């Protein structure tokens, strides 16, 4: 799922999100990230920034 989101974010030009997820993916694969609560705030912040930029660019 993380890989899918990173790819989709990259294709849409959401650089912050596309760069964030590849860092998380290996941590999950190697068992270093087991507490998803750590991820919520940075993901939400990156998403909000991307959303606001998208909305401003396309006047939505």
N, C-alpha and C positions, 0 to 999 in steps of 0.2 A: 504494500500500500504506500509506504513511504517513497519507494522508487517511482511509482506511478505519479504521485503528487509532484515530486521534483521534476519529472519530465514534462508534465503538463504545465507547471509553473514556468519552466524555461521556454516552452513553446509560445506561451502567452506574453513573454517578456517580463515576467515577474522575477527579476534577478535575485532580490533578497530571499524570496522563498525557495527558488531553485538552488541557491547556494547553501541555505540552511539545512535542507533535508539530506543532502549527501553526507553531511557531517554526522547526522543522527543515524543514518542507515548502518554504517559499520559498527557504531556503538551498540546498536540493537543486535546485529549479527554476532558480535563477540560477547554478548551478555553483560556489557558494561552499562547499558541503559535499561533499567527495569522499572524505574519509577517515572511514569509518563507525566506526573504532576509537574516535574521540572520543565517540561517542554511547553506547557500550556501558555504561559505568559509570553515567551519569545515568539512563538508561532502566532499568537493573537496579535501581537504588536506588528510583526512583519506583514500579516494579512491586512491589518487595518491600514498600514501605510500604502500597500499596493492598491487596496480598494479606493482609497482617497485619491491616489494619483490617477487611477483608471477613470474614476468619476469626473475628475477635473479635465482630463484629456478629452473625454467623450461627452462632456456636459450632461451627465446622467445623475 
